[in-house]
C-alpha cells in the first residue's frame, strides 16, 4: 500500500444516503417549528390578547355591518323604478282623475311616488309653491334614506383611534413589565408585550376600513336616488306646464 492510499483509507467516508436523511430531519424540524408559530399566531388568540379595547371594536363592527345591510336593502328598493308610472300619472291628470292619480302614488310606495303625491296635492296653487312642496318632500326622503350613515362615518374615524389607544395602553404595560423584571429582563418580555399591543391597532384599522367602504357605497347609492327624484320632479313640473 502506498502512502497516498494509506491516507485516503483513513478519511471517513460519507454516503449520499446519510446526507439525505440529515436533510429530511432538518426539513421536518423546520416544518414543526413553522406549525408551532402558526398556532401561536391564530386570529382568535390574537383577538383575546388585544384586551378590553377589542370589545367596543367588535360592537362597532357588528353594528356597522347591520346598518350597511339594512340601509343597502332599503336604498336598493328606493331605486327600483316603474317605467309606466309617470305616463299613467299624466293620463290621470289630463283626464281630470286626480283621486286615481293619488291612489296610484300611494300604491307605488316609493320615494318618488310620495314626491309626486305631494305635488298632486298642491295642484291649483302657484307653480313655485308646488315646486317648493316637492323639494321639501324630496329632502325628507333623502334624510330618511341616510339614517345610520353618521354612525358609519363616526366608526370609520373613531375605530382606528380606539385601536391606537389600545396600543398605547399595551405599550405602557409592556415597558412596565420590562422595568419590573429588573436584572432578569430580556427582549422576549418586551417583544411579547409589543406584538400583543399592536393587535388593537390592526383591529381598529380593519373596522375603520369596513365602515369607510360601507359609508361610501351607501352615499353613492343615495346620490343615485337623488338623481331619480330630480328626474321625476322635472317630469311632473313639465306635465303641469303643458298647455291644456
Protein Blocks (a to p, Z undefined) as FASTA:
>chain_A
ZZklmmmmmpccddfklmmmmmmmmmmmmmmmmmmmmmmmgfklmmmmnojmlmmmmmmm
mmmmmmmmmmmmmmmmmmpccfklmmmmmmmmmnopamlmmmmmmmnopaklmmmmmmmm
mgoiafklmmmmmmmmmmmmmmmmmgojlmmmmmmmmmmmmmmmmmmmmmmmmmmmmmmn
mmmpcfklmmmmmmmmmmmmmmmmmmmmmmmmmmmmmmmmmmmmmmmmmmmmmmmmmmmm
pcZZ
